[in-house]
Amino acid sequence: MARNEWTSPPQPVSTSDGAHHGFYTVDKGMIRVSYKDHSKVTQLGGSAAAPEGLARMILSELVREVPTSF
């Protein structure tokens, strides 16, 4: 398996206001959140039982960091 392949299927996630949408995957205690062409990876830690909340927080960070195109 290639290094950047994750075993779980992508799950949809949106910001709390529903304005932005991305996807997250979970594998071996790690979570990756993707938004547009950008992604962030971090450890699940205490969020392993409910990764969607962490994914929503990371998505909000990505929305602020990713430049908008006009």
CHARMM internal coordinates of N, CA and C (Angstrom, degrees):
IC EDIT
DIST 1 N 1 CA 1.4549
DIST 1 CA 1 C 1.5326
ANGL 1 N 1 CA 1 C 108.67
DIST 1 C 2 N 1.2881
ANGL 1 CA 1 C 2 N 115.94
DIHE 1 N 1 CA 1 C 2 N 136.36
DIST 2 N 2 CA 1.4640
ANGL 1 C 2 N 2 CA 121.14
DIHE 1 CA 1 C 2 N 2 CA 179.01
DIST 2 CA 2 C 1.5260
ANGL 2 N 2 CA 2 C 109.76
DIHE 1 C 2 N 2 CA 2 C -64.88
DIST 2 C 3 N 1.2936
ANGL 2 CA 2 C 3 N 116.21
DIHE 2 N 2 CA 2 C 3 N 154.07
DIST 3 N 3 CA 1.4523
ANGL 2 C 3 N 3 CA 122.20
DIHE 2 CA 2 C 3 N 3 CA -175.88
DIST 3 CA 3 C 1.5242
ANGL 3 N 3 CA 3 C 113.83
DIHE 2 C 3 N 3 CA 3 C -62.25
DIST 3 C 4 N 1.3176
ANGL 3 CA 3 C 4 N 118.43
DIHE 3 N 3 CA 3 C 4 N -31.58
DIST 4 N 4 CA 1.4586
ANGL 3 C 4 N 4 CA 120.70
DIHE 3 CA 3 C 4 N 4 CA -175.76
DIST 4 CA 4 C 1.5260
ANGL 4 N 4 CA 4 C 113.40
DIHE 3 C 4 N 4 CA 4 C -95.16
DIST 4 C 5 N 1.3402
ANGL 4 CA 4 C 5 N 118.59
DIHE 4 N 4 CA 4 C 5 N 8.09
DIST 5 N 5 CA 1.4580
ANGL 4 C 5 N 5 CA 120.96
DIHE 4 CA 4 C 5 N 5 CA 178.69
DIST 5 CA 5 C 1.5209
ANGL 5 N 5 CA 5 C 109.58
DIHE 4 C 5 N 5 CA 5 C -90.65
DIST 5 C 6 N 1.3205
ANGL 5 CA 5 C 6 N 115.73
DIHE 5 N 5 CA 5 C 6 N 136.49
DIST 6 N 6 CA 1.4551
ANGL 5 C 6 N 6 CA 121.94
DIHE 5 CA 5 C 6 N 6 CA 178.50
DIST 6 CA 6 C 1.5075
ANGL 6 N 6 CA 6 C 107.83
DIHE 5 C 6 N 6 CA 6 C -110.61
DIST 6 C 7 N 1.3295
ANGL 6 CA 6 C 7 N 117.14
DIHE 6 N 6 CA 6 C 7 N 147.11
DIST 7 N 7 CA 1.4571
ANGL 6 C 7 N 7 CA 120.51
DIHE 6 CA 6 C 7 N 7 CA -173.79
DIST 7 CA 7 C 1.5234
ANGL 7 N 7 CA 7 C 113.42
DIHE 6 C 7 N 7 CA 7 C -82.97
DIST 7 C 8 N 1.3286
ANGL 7 CA 7 C 8 N 119.51
DIHE 7 N 7 CA 7 C 8 N -25.46
DIST 8 N 8 CA 1.4619
ANGL 7 C 8 N 8 CA 119.75
DIHE 7 CA 7 C 8 N 8 CA -178.93
DIST 8 CA 8 C 1.5291
ANGL 8 N 8 CA 8 C 110.37
DIHE 7 C 8 N 8 CA 8 C -84.97
DIST 8 C 9 N 1.3236
ANGL 8 CA 8 C 9 N 117.12
DIHE 8 N 8 CA 8 C 9 N 147.72
DIST 9 N 9 CA 1.4670
ANGL 8 C 9 N 9 CA 119.27
DIHE 8 CA 8 C 9 N 9 CA 177.72
DIST 9 CA 9 C 1.5293
ANGL 9 N 9 CA 9 C 110.06
DIHE 8 C 9 N 9 CA 9 C -70.96
DIST 9 C 10 N 1.3191
ANGL 9 CA 9 C 10 N 118.18
DIHE 9 N 9 CA 9 C 10 N 148.84
DIST 10 N 10 CA 1.4667
ANGL 9 C 10 N 10 CA 120.94
DIHE 9 CA 9 C 10 N 10 CA 178.03
DIST 10 CA 10 C 1.5283
ANGL 10 N 10 CA 10 C 111.04
DIHE 9 C 10 N 10 CA 10 C -61.72
DIST 10 C 11 N 1.3227
ANGL 10 CA 10 C 11 N 115.53
DIHE 10 N 10 CA 10 C 11 N 136.88
DIST 11 N 11 CA 1.4601
ANGL 10 C 11 N 11 CA 122.25
DIHE 10 CA 10 C 11 N 11 CA 177.53
DIST 11 CA 11 C 1.5236
ANGL 11 N 11 CA 11 C 108.37
DIHE 10 C 11 N 11 CA 11 C -111.87
DIST 11 C 12 N 1.3191
ANGL 11 CA 11 C 12 N 118.42
DIHE 11 N 11 CA 11 C 12 N 136.98
DIST 12 N 12 CA 1.4728
ANGL 11 C 12 N 12 CA 119.57
DIHE 11 CA 11 C 12 N 12 CA 178.89
DIST 12 CA 12 C 1.5276
ANGL 12 N 12 CA 12 C 110.87
DIHE 11 C 12 N 12 CA 12 C -70.95
DIST 12 C 13 N 1.3292
ANGL 12 CA 12 C 13 N 115.45
DIHE 12 N 12 CA 12 C 13 N 147.23
DIST 13 N 13 CA 1.4580
ANGL 12 C 13 N 13 CA 122.17
DIHE 12 CA 12 C 13 N 13 CA 175.88
DIST 13 CA 13 C 1.5211
ANGL 13 N 13 CA 13 C 107.43
DIHE 12 C 13 N 13 CA 13 C -146.04
DIST 13 C 14 N 1.3221
ANGL 13 CA 13 C 14 N 116.22
DIHE 13 N 13 CA 13 C 14 N 147.67
DIST 14 N 14 CA 1.4648
ANGL 13 C 14 N 14 CA 120.16
DIHE 13 CA 13 C 14 N 14 CA 176.66
DIST 14 CA 14 C 1.5141
ANGL 14 N 14 CA 14 C 109.33
DIHE 13 C 14 N 14 CA 14 C -135.27
DIST 14 C 15 N 1.3238
ANGL 14 CA 14 C 15 N 115.45
DIHE 14 N 14 CA 14 C 15 N 158.94
DIST 15 N 15 CA 1.4576
ANGL 14 C 15 N 15 CA 120.03
DIHE 14 CA 14 C 15 N 15 CA 176.93
DIST 15 CA 15 C 1.5246
ANGL 15 N 15 CA 15 C 108.35
DIHE 14 C 15 N 15 CA 15 C -65.42
DIST 15 C 16 N 1.3250
ANGL 15 CA 15 C 16 N 116.65
DIHE 15 N 15 CA 15 C 16 N 161.65
DIST 16 N 16 CA 1.4641
ANGL 15 C 16 N 16 CA 120.28
DIHE 15 CA 15 C 16 N 16 CA -175.16
DIST 16 CA 16 C 1.5274
ANGL 16 N 16 CA 16 C 112.74
DIHE 15 C 16 N 16 CA 16 C -59.37
DIST 16 C 17 N 1.3389
ANGL 16 CA 16 C 17 N 117.31
DIHE 16 N 16 CA 16 C 17 N -27.39
DIST 17 N 17 CA 1.4716
ANGL 16 C 17 N 17 CA 119.60
DIHE 16 CA 16 C 17 N 17 CA 178.01
DIST 17 CA 17 C 1.5302
ANGL 17 N 17 CA 17 C 112.23
DIHE 16 C 17 N 17 CA 17 C -88.69
DIST 17 C 18 N 1.3319
ANGL 17 CA 17 C 18 N 117.13
DIHE 17 N 17 CA 17 C 18 N -3.29
DIST 18 N 18 CA 1.4558
ANGL 17 C 18 N 18 CA 121.48
DIHE 17 CA 17 C 18 N 18 CA 177.90
DIST 18 CA 18 C 1.5131
ANGL 18 N 18 CA 18 C 115.34
DIHE 17 C 18 N 18 CA 18 C 76.65
DIST 18 C 19 N 1.3161
ANGL 18 CA 18 C 19 N 117.34
DIHE 18 N 18 CA 18 C 19 N 6.64
DIST 19 N 19 CA 1.4664
ANGL 18 C 19 N 19 CA 120.94
DIHE 18 CA 18 C 19 N 19 CA -175.41
DIST 19 CA 19 C 1.5314
ANGL 19 N 19 CA 19 C 113.55
DIHE 18 C 19 N 19 CA 19 C -79.30
DIST 19 C 20 N 1.3244
ANGL 19 CA 19 C 20 N 117.55
DIHE 19 N 19 CA 19 C 20 N -26.11
DIST 20 N 20 CA 1.4631
ANGL 19 C 20 N 20 CA 121.06
DIHE 19 CA 19 C 20 N 20 CA -176.05
DIST 20 CA 20 C 1.5229
ANGL 20 N 20 CA 20 C 109.13
DIHE 19 C 20 N 20 CA 20 C -128.69
DIST 20 C 21 N 1.3372
ANGL 20 CA 20 C 21 N 114.85
DIHE 20 N 20 CA 20 C 21 N 143.73
DIST 21 N 21 CA 1.4573
ANGL 20 C 21 N 21 CA 120.47
DIHE 20 CA 20 C 21 N 21 CA -175.17
DIST 21 CA 21 C 1.5149
ANGL 21 N 21 CA 21 C 110.04
DIHE 20 C 21 N 21 CA 21 C -130.12
DIST 21 C 22 N 1.3127
ANGL 21 CA 21 C 22 N 115.37
DIHE 21 N 21 CA 21 C 22 N 142.80
DIST 22 N 22 CA 1.4522
ANGL 21 C 22 N 22 CA 121.92
DIHE 21 CA 21 C 22 N 22 CA 176.96
DIST 22 CA 22 C 1.5201
ANGL 22 N 22 CA 22 C 109.04
DIHE 21 C 22 N 22 CA 22 C -149.43
DIST 22 C 23 N 1.3243
ANGL 22 CA 22 C 23 N 115.77
DIHE 22 N 22 CA 22 C 23 N -161.02
DIST 23 N 23 CA 1.4535
ANGL 22 C 23 N 23 CA 122.10
DIHE 22 CA 22 C 23 N 23 CA -179.69
DIST 23 CA 23 C 1.5175
ANGL 23 N 23 CA 23 C 109.20
DIHE 22 C 23 N 23 CA 23 C -139.34
DIST 23 C 24 N 1.3340
ANGL 23 CA 23 C 24 N 116.09
DIHE 23 N 23 CA 23 C 24 N 152.93
DIST 24 N 24 CA 1.4503
ANGL 23 C 24 N 24 CA 119.90
DIHE 23 CA 23 C 24 N 24 CA 173.68
DIST 24 CA 24 C 1.5157
ANGL 24 N 24 CA 24 C 109.95
DIHE 23 C 24 N 24 CA 24 C -133.97
DIST 24 C 25 N 1.3255
ANGL 24 CA 24 C 25 N 115.56
DIHE 24 N 24 CA 24 C 25 N 151.06
DIST 25 N 25 CA 1.4501
ANGL 24 C 25 N 25 CA 122.88
DIHE 24 CA 24 C 25 N 25 CA 174.59
DIST 25 CA 25 C 1.5164
ANGL 25 N 25 CA 25 C 107.98
DIHE 24 C 25 N 25 CA 25 C -130.49
DIST 25 C 26 N 1.3103
ANGL 25 CA 25 C 26 N 116.02
DIHE 25 N 25 CA 25 C 26 N 151.20
DIST 26 N 26 CA 1.4575
ANGL 25 C 26 N 26 CA 122.53
DIHE 25 CA 25 C 26 N 26 CA -179.10
DIST 26 CA 26 C 1.5177
ANGL 26 N 26 CA 26 C 107.83
DIHE 25 C 26 N 26 CA 26 C -125.34
DIST 26 C 27 N 1.3256
ANGL 26 CA 26 C 27 N 116.92
DIHE 26 N 26 CA 26 C 27 N 136.18
DIST 27 N 27 CA 1.4594
ANGL 26 C 27 N 27 CA 121.14
DIHE 26 CA 26 C 27 N 27 CA 178.07
DIST 27 CA 27 C 1.5171
ANGL 27 N 27 CA 27 C 109.97
DIHE 26 C 27 N 27 CA 27 C -159.55
DIST 27 C 28 N 1.3061
ANGL 27 CA 27 C 28 N 116.27
DIHE 27 N 27 CA 27 C 28 N 126.50
DIST 28 N 28 CA 1.4691
ANGL 27 C 28 N 28 CA 123.06
DIHE 27 CA 27 C 28 N 28 CA 173.71
DIST 28 CA 28 C 1.5223
ANGL 28 N 28 CA 28 C 112.63
DIHE 27 C 28 N 28 CA 28 C 51.09
DIST 28 C 29 N 1.3177
ANGL 28 CA 28 C 29 N 117.13
DIHE 28 N 28 CA 28 C 29 N 47.41
DIST 29 N 29 CA 1.4543
ANGL 28 C 29 N 29 CA 121.19
DIHE 28 CA 28 C 29 N 29 CA 176.56
DIST 29 CA 29 C 1.5139
ANGL 29 N 29 CA 29 C 115.43
DIHE 28 C 29 N 29 CA 29 C 77.66
DIST 29 C 30 N 1.3234
ANGL 29 CA 29 C 30 N 117.13
DIHE 29 N 29 CA 29 C 30 N 9.37
DIST 30 N 30 CA 1.4602
ANGL 29 C 30 N 30 CA 121.91
DIHE 29 CA 29 C 30 N 30 CA 179.48
DIST 30 CA 30 C 1.5318
ANGL 30 N 30 CA 30 C 109.02
DIHE 29 C 30 N 30 CA 30 C -119.30
DIST 30 C 31 N 1.3241
ANGL 30 CA 30 C 31 N 115.56
DIHE 30 N 30 CA 30 C 31 N 153.58
DIST 31 N 31 CA 1.4607
ANGL 30 C 31 N 31 CA 121.08
DIHE 30 CA 30 C 31 N 31 CA 176.21
DIST 31 CA 31 C 1.5267
ANGL 31 N 31 CA 31 C 108.14
DIHE 30 C 31 N 31 CA 31 C -128.59
DIST 31 C 32 N 1.3253
ANGL 31 CA 31 C 32 N 115.31
DIHE 31 N 31 CA 31 C 32 N 137.01
DIST 32 N 32 CA 1.4653
ANGL 31 C 32 N 32 CA 120.61
DIHE 31 CA 31 C 32 N 32 CA 175.93
DIST 32 CA 32 C 1.5249
ANGL 32 N 32 CA 32 C 107.71
DIHE 31 C 32 N 32 CA 32 C -122.18
DIST 32 C 33 N 1.3177
ANGL 32 CA 32 C 33 N 116.24
DIHE 32 N 32 CA 32 C 33 N 127.99
DIST 33 N 33 CA 1.4575
ANGL 32 C 33 N 33 CA 122.09
DIHE 32 CA 32 C 33 N 33 CA 178.70
DIST 33 CA 33 C 1.5255
ANGL 33 N 33 CA 33 C 107.80
DIHE 32 C 33 N 33 CA 33 C -112.93
DIST 33 C 34 N 1.3183
ANGL 33 CA 33 C 34 N 116.27
DIHE 33 N 33 CA 33 C 34 N 130.63
DIST 34 N 34 CA 1.4597
ANGL 33 C 34 N 34 CA 122.02
DIHE 33 CA 33 C 34 N 34 CA -178.63
DIST 34 CA 34 C 1.5202
ANGL 34 N 34 CA 34 C 110.19
DIHE 33 C 34 N 34 CA 34 C -116.64
DIST 34 C 35 N 1.3400
ANGL 34 CA 34 C 35 N 114.74
DIHE 34 N 34 CA 34 C 35 N 138.16
DIST 35 N 35 CA 1.4589
ANGL 34 C 35 N 35 CA 122.31
DIHE 34 CA 34 C 35 N 35 CA 177.97
DIST 35 CA 35 C 1.5117
ANGL 35 N 35 CA 35 C 107.41
DIHE 34 C 35 N 35 CA 35 C -145.15
DIST 35 C 36 N 1.3125
ANGL 35 CA 35 C 36 N 116.18
DIHE 35 N 35 CA 35 C 36 N 121.91
DIST 36 N 36 CA 1.4690
ANGL 35 C 36 N 36 CA 121.69
DIHE 35 CA 35 C 36 N 36 CA -173.34
DIST 36 CA 36 C 1.5204
ANGL 36 N 36 CA 36 C 107.60
DIHE 35 C 36 N 36 CA 36 C 54.77
DIST 36 C 37 N 1.3231
ANGL 36 CA 36 C 37 N 119.79
DIHE 36 N 36 CA 36 C 37 N -126.73
DIST 37 N 37 CA 1.4648
ANGL 36 C 37 N 37 CA 121.87
DIHE 36 CA 36 C 37 N 37 CA -179.85
DIST 37 CA 37 C 1.5196
ANGL 37 N 37 CA 37 C 112.07
DIHE 36 C 37 N 37 CA 37 C -100.68
DIST 37 C 38 N 1.3183
ANGL 37 CA 37 C 38 N 118.66
DIHE 37 N 37 CA 37 C 38 N 19.97
DIST 38 N 38 CA 1.4587
ANGL 37 C 38 N 38 CA 123.02
DIHE 37 CA 37 C 38 N 38 CA -176.21
DIST 38 CA 38 C 1.5232
ANGL 38 N 38 CA 38 C 110.38
DIHE 37 C 38 N 38 CA 38 C -120.85
DIST 38 C 39 N 1.3268
ANGL 38 CA 38 C 39 N 115.39
DIHE 38 N 38 CA 38 C 39 N 155.39
DIST 39 N 39 CA 1.4596
ANGL 38 C 39 N 39 CA 118.79
DIHE 38 CA 38 C 39 N 39 CA 177.27
DIST 39 CA 39 C 1.5240
ANGL 39 N 39 CA 39 C 109.67
DIHE 38 C 39 N 39 CA 39 C -151.25
DIST 39 C 40 N 1.3238
ANGL 39 CA 39 C 40 N 114.81
DIHE 39 N 39 CA 39 C 40 N 159.68
DIST 40 N 40 CA 1.4578
ANGL 39 C 40 N 40 CA 123.19
DIHE 39 CA 39 C 40 N 40 CA 176.11
DIST 40 CA 40 C 1.5141
ANGL 40 N 40 CA 40 C 107.65
DIHE 39 C 40 N 40 CA 40 C -133.44
DIST 40 C 41 N 1.3309
ANGL 40 CA 40 C 41 N 115.39
DIHE 40 N 40 CA 40 C 41 N 142.54
DIST 41 N 41 CA 1.4566
ANGL 40 C 41 N 41 CA 121.93
DIHE 40 CA 40 C 41 N 41 CA 178.90
DIST 41 CA 41 C 1.5195
ANGL 41 N 41 CA 41 C 108.29
DIHE 40 C 41 N 41 CA 41 C -123.92
DIST 41 C 42 N 1.3349
ANGL 41 CA 41 C 42 N 116.27
DIHE 41 N 41 CA 41 C 42 N 137.92
DIST 42 N 42 CA 1.4568
ANGL 41 C 42 N 42 CA 121.15
DIHE 41 CA 41 C 42 N 42 CA 176.16
DIST 42 CA 42 C 1.5196
ANGL 42 N 42 CA 42 C 108.99
DIHE 41 C 42 N 42 CA 42 C -152.57
DIST 42 C 43 N 1.3271
ANGL 42 CA 42 C 43 N 116.07
DIHE 42 N 42 CA 42 C 43 N 168.52
DIST 43 N 43 CA 1.4618
ANGL 42 C 43 N 43 CA 120.70
DIHE 42 CA 42 C 43 N 43 CA 176.38
DIST 43 CA 43 C 1.5210
ANGL 43 N 43 CA 43 C 110.11
DIHE 42 C 43 N 43 CA 43 C -76.47
DIST 43 C 44 N 1.3151
ANGL 43 CA 43 C 44 N 115.44
DIHE 43 N 43 CA 43 C 44 N 144.97
DIST 44 N 44 CA 1.4563
ANGL 43 C 44 N 44 CA 120.17
DIHE 43 CA 43 C 44 N 44 CA 177.52
DIST 44 CA 44 C 1.5191
ANGL 44 N 44 CA 44 C 112.16
DIHE 43 C 44 N 44 CA 44 C -71.10
DIST 44 C 45 N 1.3077
ANGL 44 CA 44 C 45 N 117.63
DIHE 44 N 44 CA 44 C 45 N -40.19
DIST 45 N 45 CA 1.4600
ANGL 44 C 45 N 45 CA 120.53
DIHE 44 CA 44 C 45 N 45 CA -179.64
DIST 45 CA 45 C 1.5169
ANGL 45 N 45 CA 45 C 111.32
DIHE 44 C 45 N 45 CA 45 C 57.04
DIST 45 C 46 N 1.3327
ANGL 45 CA 45 C 46 N 117.66
DIHE 45 N 45 CA 45 C 46 N -129.91
DIST 46 N 46 CA 1.4483
ANGL 45 C 46 N 46 CA 122.97
DIHE 45 CA 45 C 46 N 46 CA -178.75
DIST 46 CA 46 C 1.5148
ANGL 46 N 46 CA 46 C 114.04
DIHE 45 C 46 N 46 CA 46 C -72.19
DIST 46 C 47 N 1.3268
ANGL 46 CA 46 C 47 N 117.83
DIHE 46 N 46 CA 46 C 47 N -4.30
DIST 47 N 47 CA 1.4668
ANGL 46 C 47 N 47 CA 121.26
DIHE 46 CA 46 C 47 N 47 CA -179.13
DIST 47 CA 47 C 1.5252
ANGL 47 N 47 CA 47 C 112.70
DIHE 46 C 47 N 47 CA 47 C -94.01
DIST 47 C 48 N 1.3323
ANGL 47 CA 47 C 48 N 117.24
DIHE 47 N 47 CA 47 C 48 N 10.70
DIST 48 N 48 CA 1.4578
ANGL 47 C 48 N 48 CA 120.43
DIHE 47 CA 47 C 48 N 48 CA -175.10
DIST 48 CA 48 C 1.5275
ANGL 48 N 48 CA 48 C 112.52
DIHE 47 C 48 N 48 CA 48 C -60.39
DIST 48 C 49 N 1.3165
ANGL 48 CA 48 C 49 N 117.60
DIHE 48 N 48 CA 48 C 49 N -33.29
DIST 49 N 49 CA 1.4584
ANGL 48 C 49 N 49 CA 120.10
DIHE 48 CA 48 C 49 N 49 CA -178.43
DIST 49 CA 49 C 1.5286
ANGL 49 N 49 CA 49 C 112.26
DIHE 48 C 49 N 49 CA 49 C -77.70
DIST 49 C 50 N 1.3188
ANGL 49 CA 49 C 50 N 117.79
DIHE 49 N 49 CA 49 C 50 N -24.42
DIST 50 N 50 CA 1.4723
ANGL 49 C 50 N 50 CA 122.19
DIHE 49 CA 49 C 50 N 50 CA -178.21
DIST 50 CA 50 C 1.5255
ANGL 50 N 50 CA 50 C 109.76
DIHE 49 C 50 N 50 CA 50 C -140.34
DIST 50 C 51 N 1.3316
ANGL 50 CA 50 C 51 N 117.64
DIHE 50 N 50 CA 50 C 51 N 74.39
DIST 51 N 51 CA 1.4640
ANGL 50 C 51 N 51 CA 120.10
DIHE 50 CA 50 C 51 N 51 CA -174.64
DIST 51 CA 51 C 1.5280
ANGL 51 N 51 CA 51 C 114.83
DIHE 50 C 51 N 51 CA 51 C -70.04
DIST 51 C 52 N 1.3318
ANGL 51 CA 51 C 52 N 118.65
DIHE 51 N 51 CA 51 C 52 N -17.60
DIST 52 N 52 CA 1.4657
ANGL 51 C 52 N 52 CA 119.55
DIHE 51 CA 51 C 52 N 52 CA -175.31
DIST 52 CA 52 C 1.5291
ANGL 52 N 52 CA 52 C 112.17
DIHE 51 C 52 N 52 CA 52 C -63.51
DIST 52 C 53 N 1.3193
ANGL 52 CA 52 C 53 N 118.25
DIHE 52 N 52 CA 52 C 53 N -37.17
DIST 53 N 53 CA 1.4671
ANGL 52 C 53 N 53 CA 120.64
DIHE 52 CA 52 C 53 N 53 CA 178.51
DIST 53 CA 53 C 1.5196
ANGL 53 N 53 CA 53 C 111.69
DIHE 52 C 53 N 53 CA 53 C -62.43
DIST 53 C 54 N 1.3428
ANGL 53 CA 53 C 54 N 116.56
DIHE 53 N 53 CA 53 C 54 N -43.72
DIST 54 N 54 CA 1.4592
ANGL 53 C 54 N 54 CA 120.65
DIHE 53 CA 53 C 54 N 54 CA 177.10
DIST 54 CA 54 C 1.5211
ANGL 54 N 54 CA 54 C 109.98
DIHE 53 C 54 N 54 CA 54 C -65.42
DIST 54 C 55 N 1.3338
ANGL 54 CA 54 C 55 N 117.01
DIHE 54 N 54 CA 54 C 55 N -41.58
DIST 55 N 55 CA 1.4683
ANGL 54 C 55 N 55 CA 120.82
DIHE 54 CA 54 C 55 N 55 CA 178.86
DIST 55 CA 55 C 1.5262
ANGL 55 N 55 CA 55 C 110.38
DIHE 54 C 55 N 55 CA 55 C -59.92
DIST 55 C 56 N 1.3218
ANGL 55 CA 55 C 56 N 117.56
DIHE 55 N 55 CA 55 C 56 N -39.67
DIST 56 N 56 CA 1.4708
ANGL 55 C 56 N 56 CA 121.52
DIHE 55 CA 55 C 56 N 56 CA 179.63
DIST 56 CA 56 C 1.5368
ANGL 56 N 56 CA 56 C 110.60
DIHE 55 C 56 N 56 CA 56 C -64.46
DIST 56 C 57 N 1.3250
ANGL 56 CA 56 C 57 N 116.30
DIHE 56 N 56 CA 56 C 57 N -41.33
DIST 57 N 57 CA 1.4762
ANGL 56 C 57 N 57 CA 119.56
DIHE 56 CA 56 C 57 N 57 CA 178.47
DIST 57 CA 57 C 1.5297
ANGL 57 N 57 CA 57 C 111.04
DIHE 56 C 57 N 57 CA 57 C -65.27
DIST 57 C 58 N 1.3229
ANGL 57 CA 57 C 58 N 116.79
DIHE 57 N 57 CA 57 C 58 N -43.45
DIST 58 N 58 CA 1.4680
ANGL 57 C 58 N 58 CA 120.33
DIHE 57 CA 57 C 58 N 58 CA 179.92
DIST 58 CA 58 C 1.5269
ANGL 58 N 58 CA 58 C 109.93
DIHE 57 C 58 N 58 CA 58 C -66.11
DIST 58 C 59 N 1.3242
ANGL 58 CA 58 C 59 N 117.54
DIHE 58 N 58 CA 58 C 59 N -39.64
DIST 59 N 59 CA 1.4627
ANGL 58 C 59 N 59 CA 120.31
DIHE 58 CA 58 C 59 N 59 CA 177.23
DIST 59 CA 59 C 1.5244
ANGL 59 N 59 CA 59 C 110.50
DIHE 58 C 59 N 59 CA 59 C -59.59
DIST 59 C 60 N 1.3106
ANGL 59 CA 59 C 60 N 117.26
DIHE 59 N 59 CA 59 C 60 N -42.42
DIST 60 N 60 CA 1.4695
ANGL 59 C 60 N 60 CA 120.47
DIHE 59 CA 59 C 60 N 60 CA 178.05
DIST 60 CA 60 C 1.5211
ANGL 60 N 60 CA 60 C 111.01
DIHE 59 C 60 N 60 CA 60 C -59.86
DIST 60 C 61 N 1.3350
ANGL 60 CA 60 C 61 N 117.06
DIHE 60 N 60 CA 60 C 61 N -39.83
DIST 61 N 61 CA 1.4746
ANGL 60 C 61 N 61 CA 120.58
DIHE 60 CA 60 C 61 N 61 CA 176.26
DIST 61 CA 61 C 1.5158
ANGL 61 N 61 CA 61 C 110.44
DIHE 60 C 61 N 61 CA 61 C -62.75
DIST 61 C 62 N 1.3304
ANGL 61 CA 61 C 62 N 116.72
DIHE 61 N 61 CA 61 C 62 N -46.11
DIST 62 N 62 CA 1.4683
ANGL 61 C 62 N 62 CA 120.32
DIHE 61 CA 61 C 62 N 62 CA -179.37
DIST 62 CA 62 C 1.5208
ANGL 62 N 62 CA 62 C 111.26
DIHE 61 C 62 N 62 CA 62 C -61.04
DIST 62 C 63 N 1.3183
ANGL 62 CA 62 C 63 N 117.73
DIHE 62 N 62 CA 62 C 63 N -40.46
DIST 63 N 63 CA 1.4659
ANGL 62 C 63 N 63 CA 121.22
DIHE 62 CA 62 C 63 N 63 CA -179.92
DIST 63 CA 63 C 1.5178
ANGL 63 N 63 CA 63 C 109.97
DIHE 62 C 63 N 63 CA 63 C -59.00
DIST 63 C 64 N 1.3264
ANGL 63 CA 63 C 64 N 117.37
DIHE 63 N 63 CA 63 C 64 N -40.62
DIST 64 N 64 CA 1.4768
ANGL 63 C 64 N 64 CA 120.77
DIHE 63 CA 63 C 64 N 64 CA 179.46
DIST 64 CA 64 C 1.5261
ANGL 64 N 64 CA 64 C 112.14
DIHE 63 C 64 N 64 CA 64 C -70.57
DIST 64 C 65 N 1.3407
ANGL 64 CA 64 C 65 N 116.83
DIHE 64 N 64 CA 64 C 65 N -31.37
DIST 65 N 65 CA 1.4648
ANGL 64 C 65 N 65 CA 120.56
DIHE 64 CA 64 C 65 N 65 CA -174.73
DIST 65 CA 65 C 1.5250
ANGL 65 N 65 CA 65 C 113.51
DIHE 64 C 65 N 65 CA 65 C -86.98
DIST 65 C 66 N 1.3140
ANGL 65 CA 65 C 66 N 118.11
DIHE 65 N 65 CA 65 C 66 N -30.06
DIST 66 N 66 CA 1.4668
ANGL 65 C 66 N 66 CA 121.78
DIHE 65 CA 65 C 66 N 66 CA -175.04
DIST 66 CA 66 C 1.5173
ANGL 66 N 66 CA 66 C 108.45
DIHE 65 C 66 N 66 CA 66 C -80.88
DIST 66 C 67 N 1.3314
ANGL 66 CA 66 C 67 N 116.64
DIHE 66 N 66 CA 66 C 67 N 125.15
DIST 67 N 67 CA 1.4652
ANGL 66 C 67 N 67 CA 119.32
DIHE 66 CA 66 C 67 N 67 CA 178.31
DIST 67 CA 67 C 1.5241
ANGL 67 N 67 CA 67 C 110.97
DIHE 66 C 67 N 67 CA 67 C -66.62
DIST 67 C 68 N 1.3073
ANGL 67 CA 67 C 68 N 116.15
DIHE 67 N 67 CA 67 C 68 N 142.78
DIST 68 N 68 CA 1.4570
ANGL 67 C 68 N 68 CA 120.28
DIHE 67 CA 67 C 68 N 68 CA 176.81
DIST 68 CA 68 C 1.5238
ANGL 68 N 68 CA 68 C 108.46
DIHE 67 C 68 N 68 CA 68 C -87.05
DIST 68 C 69 N 1.3203
ANGL 68 CA 68 C 69 N 115.87
DIHE 68 N 68 CA 68 C 69 N 143.91
DIST 69 N 69 CA 1.4645
ANGL 68 C 69 N 69 CA 119.57
DIHE 68 CA 68 C 69 N 69 CA 178.96
DIST 69 CA 69 C 1.5252
ANGL 69 N 69 CA 69 C 108.76
DIHE 68 C 69 N 69 CA 69 C -104.85
DIST 69 C 70 N 1.3076
ANGL 69 CA 69 C 70 N 115.45
DIHE 69 N 69 CA 69 C 70 N 143.61
DIST 70 N 70 CA 1.4586
ANGL 69 C 70 N 70 CA 121.32
DIHE 69 CA 69 C 70 N 70 CA -178.98
DIST 70 CA 70 C 1.4970
ANGL 70 N 70 CA 70 C 110.37
DIHE 69 C 70 N 70 CA 70 C -114.02
END
COOR INIT
IC SEED 1 N 1 CA 1 C
IC BUILD
